[in-house]
Amino acid sequence: MAECDPALIEETRRNWPFLRDRRIDAYEPILKRYLGK
């Protein structure tokens, strides 16, 4: 178990929107390039 500070999590989420708004499906071409699929 780890202690989590909800206020810190919320602040980080607001200040780093690229983590919140990332699109996992956009990574597929990158993975193909490196995994040789």
HUBEL-V803040 format. One line per field, one symbol per residue. ss: DSSP state (A for helix, B for strand, O for the rest). phi: phi as a letter, one per 30 degrees, with the letter a starting at -180 (. if undefined). psi: psi as a letter, one per 20 degrees, with the letter a starting at -180 (. if undefined). A space follows every 10 residues. Layout:
# HUBEL-V803040
ss = ???
phi = ???
psi = ???
This chain:
# HUBEL-V803040
ss = OOOOOAAAAA AAAAAOAAAA OOOAAAAAAA AAAAAOO
phi = .bdbcedddd dddddbdddd cdcddddedd dddccid
psi = qqppohghgg ggghimhhhh jqohiiighg ghghik.
